[in-house]
Amino acid sequence: MTDTQLLQSYLLRLADSDMILGQRLCELCGKAPALEEEMALMNVALDLVGQARNWYEYVAELEDQGRDADMLAFRRDAHEYRNLLLTEQPNGDYAVTMARQFFFDVWHYHTLQSLVNAPDERIAGIAAKALKEVTYHLRRSSEWIKRLGDGTEESHRRMQDAVDLLWRFTGELIQPDEVDQQIAKAGIGPDPEQLRDDWRGMVKAVLQEATLTPQPDDAWMYLGGKRGEHTEHLGFILAEMQFLQRAYPDAKVW
């Protein structure tokens, strides 16, 4: 794998994870528990989709094969997607939605903090803009974890169940593969050990304040999303998300 291919692979992971989680949140349009929450969720979703577009556009330029951001998002099959498995998990109840968002936000925040110092100016610029948005995402999801975890008996039970349900998908966030290691070695992405420590430290601190119990660090984990090995959920997401482009490829609005 050349340096350019390595970079493309890494950036696709960022783009696909943003895109799929954004799509999941969009499913809640009209279904949020309160109007304020609906507006907040849609703002987060739009932030993630916008970040995905920025990464896709750079990937398209790097590969130089005539594809653009739309083609990368809407013309690839599930096995070609490289998103984190966590992002494709169903919304569930609001505790599950916010636990998924929180676990992702912590990883996203620390990853972007590293990328803003990348020697590649394009990456640093995209990351800097995204970091401002993700800082808000993390603050919001952290507050919901605490509010529900340290709330009523019912909200505590639901949030603990959500943490237990999704914990098995968090290993992929902090378990590096060769691409992660090479990107870190090139001075672009985060140091894998530092990312792991930062993620665990922040997650455990927030869970403790929320009176919630994390699963053990050595708990069994699902892996494979970064290699294109996904759960059955991704196919259904793409079937809905890609329908129009698949049905009317290259359609134009006149």
C-alpha positions in Angstrom: 0.0 0.0 0.0 1.4 3.4 -1.0 1.4 6.4 1.2 -1.4 7.9 -0.8 -3.5 4.7 -0.6 -2.8 4.5 3.1 -4.1 8.0 3.6 -7.2 7.3 1.5 -8.0 4.3 3.6 -7.7 6.2 6.8 -9.7 9.2 5.6 -12.5 6.9 4.3 -12.8 5.5 7.8 -13.4 9.0 9.1 -15.8 9.9 6.3 -17.8 6.7 6.4 -18.2 6.8 10.2 -19.4 10.4 10.1 -21.8 9.6 7.2 -23.4 6.5 8.8 -23.8 8.0 12.2 -25.3 11.1 10.6 -27.7 8.9 8.7 -28.7 7.1 11.9 -29.5 10.4 13.6 -31.5 11.5 10.6 -33.8 8.6 11.2 -35.0 10.3 14.4 -36.4 13.3 12.5 -40.0 13.6 13.7 -39.4 10.9 16.4 -37.3 12.7 19.1 -38.7 12.9 22.6 -38.9 16.7 22.5 -38.8 19.5 20.0 -35.5 20.9 21.4 -34.0 17.4 21.1 -35.1 17.0 17.6 -33.4 20.3 16.6 -30.2 19.3 18.4 -30.1 15.8 16.9 -30.6 17.2 13.4 -27.9 19.8 13.9 -25.4 17.1 15.0 -26.4 14.9 12.0 -25.9 17.8 9.6 -22.5 18.5 11.2 -21.5 14.9 10.7 -22.7 14.7 7.1 -20.8 18.0 6.3 -17.7 16.6 7.8 -18.1 13.4 5.8 -18.4 15.4 2.6 -15.2 17.3 3.4 -13.3 14.0 3.9 -14.9 12.3 0.8 -13.9 15.3 -1.4 -10.3 14.9 -0.3 -10.3 11.2 -0.8 -11.8 11.7 -4.3 -9.0 14.1 -5.2 -6.3 11.7 -3.8 -7.6 8.7 -5.8 -8.1 10.8 -9.0 -10.5 8.3 -10.6 -13.3 10.6 -11.6 -15.4 9.9 -8.5 -16.7 12.7 -6.3 -18.1 12.9 -2.8 -21.6 11.8 -3.9 -20.3 8.8 -5.7 -18.2 7.7 -2.7 -21.2 8.0 -0.4 -23.9 6.6 -2.6 -22.3 4.2 -5.1 -20.3 1.9 -2.8 -21.7 -1.4 -1.4 -21.6 -2.3 2.3 -18.3 -4.3 2.1 -16.6 -1.2 0.7 -17.6 0.9 3.6 -15.0 1.4 6.4 -17.1 2.9 9.2 -16.8 1.9 12.8 -19.3 -0.8 13.8 -20.6 1.4 16.6 -22.0 4.0 14.2 -24.3 1.5 12.4 -26.0 0.2 15.5 -29.8 0.9 15.7 -31.0 4.0 17.6 -33.0 2.0 20.2 -34.4 4.1 23.0 -33.0 7.5 23.9 -30.5 6.0 26.3 -29.0 3.8 23.5 -29.0 6.8 21.1 -27.0 9.0 23.6 -24.7 6.2 24.8 -23.7 5.5 21.2 -23.2 9.2 20.5 -21.1 9.6 23.7 -18.8 6.7 23.0 -18.2 8.0 19.4 -17.9 11.6 20.5 -15.1 10.9 22.9 -13.1 9.0 20.2 -14.0 11.7 17.6 -12.9 14.6 19.8 -9.5 13.1 20.7 -8.9 11.9 17.1 -9.6 15.4 15.7 -7.4 17.0 18.4 -4.5 15.1 16.9 -5.5 15.7 13.2 -5.4 19.5 13.6 -1.6 19.2 14.0 -1.2 17.0 10.8 1.5 18.1 8.4 -1.1 17.9 5.6 -2.8 21.4 5.6 -6.0 20.0 4.0 -6.4 17.5 6.8 -5.5 20.0 9.5 -8.0 22.5 8.1 -10.9 20.0 7.9 -10.1 18.7 11.4 -10.0 22.2 12.9 -13.4 23.1 11.6 -14.8 19.7 12.7 -13.3 20.0 16.2 -15.4 23.1 16.9 -18.5 21.1 16.1 -17.5 17.9 17.9 -16.6 19.8 21.1 -20.3 20.7 21.3 -21.3 17.2 20.4 -19.2 15.8 23.2 -20.5 18.3 25.8 -24.0 17.6 24.9 -23.8 13.8 24.9 -21.8 13.8 28.2 -24.5 15.9 29.8 -27.2 13.4 28.7 -25.2 10.5 30.1 -25.0 12.2 33.5 -28.6 13.3 33.4 -30.0 9.9 32.6 -27.5 7.9 34.6 -27.9 9.9 37.8 -31.6 10.6 37.3 -34.5 8.4 38.2 -34.3 4.7 38.9 -35.8 4.0 35.4 -33.5 6.3 33.5 -30.5 4.9 35.4 -31.5 1.3 34.5 -32.0 2.2 30.8 -28.7 4.1 30.6 -26.8 1.2 32.3 -28.4 -1.2 29.9 -27.4 1.0 26.9 -23.7 1.1 28.1 -23.7 -2.6 28.6 -25.3 -3.2 25.1 -22.9 -0.9 23.2 -19.7 -1.6 25.1 -18.8 -4.6 22.9 -18.5 -2.2 19.9 -16.1 0.2 21.5 -13.0 -1.8 21.2 -12.7 -1.0 17.6 -12.4 2.7 18.5 -9.1 2.2 20.4 -7.7 -1.0 19.0 -5.3 0.0 16.2 -4.6 -1.9 13.1 -1.8 -1.4 10.6 -3.4 1.6 9.0 -3.8 3.4 12.3 -0.3 2.6 13.3 1.2 3.8 10.0 -0.9 7.0 10.1 0.4 7.7 13.6 3.9 7.0 12.6 3.6 9.5 9.7 2.6 12.2 12.3 -0.9 12.5 11.0 -3.2 10.6 13.3 -3.2 10.1 17.0 -0.8 7.9 18.9 -2.8 4.6 19.4 -1.8 4.2 23.1 -2.5 7.9 23.9 -5.9 7.7 22.1 -6.8 4.5 24.1 -5.8 6.1 27.4 -7.6 9.4 26.6 -10.8 7.6 25.5 -10.9 5.3 28.6 -10.1 8.1 31.0 -12.8 10.4 29.8 -15.4 7.7 29.4 -14.8 6.3 32.8 -14.8 9.7 34.4 -18.2 10.6 32.9 -19.7 7.2 33.7 -18.5 7.5 37.3 -20.2 10.9 37.6 -23.3 9.4 36.1 -23.2 6.6 38.7 -22.8 4.1 35.9 -20.5 1.1 35.7 -18.3 0.4 32.6 -17.6 -3.0 31.3 -14.0 -4.4 31.9 -11.3 -3.2 29.6 -10.6 -6.8 28.5 -14.3 -7.5 27.6 -14.8 -9.3 24.3 -15.3 -6.9 21.4 -16.7 -6.9 17.9 -14.2 -5.8 15.3 -14.1 -5.6 11.5 -15.8 -2.4 10.4 -12.5 -0.8 9.4 -11.9 -3.8 7.2 -15.3 -3.7 5.6 -16.8 -6.5 7.8 -20.1 -5.2 9.1 -23.2 -6.1 11.0 -26.4 -6.8 9.1 -27.6 -3.2 10.0 -25.4 -1.5 7.5 -27.1 -3.0 4.5 -30.4 -1.7 5.5 -29.0 1.8 6.2 -27.4 1.9 2.7 -30.6 0.6 1.0 -32.5 3.6 2.3 -29.7 6.1 2.0 -28.6 5.2 -1.5 -32.0 4.4 -3.1 -32.4 7.6 -5.2 -28.8 7.5 -6.5 -29.0 3.9 -7.3 -32.4 4.2 -9.0 -31.5 7.3 -11.0 -27.7 7.4 -11.4 -26.3 10.7 -12.5 -29.7 12.3 -12.5 -29.7 16.1 -12.7 -32.1 18.8 -11.4 -33.0 21.1 -14.2 
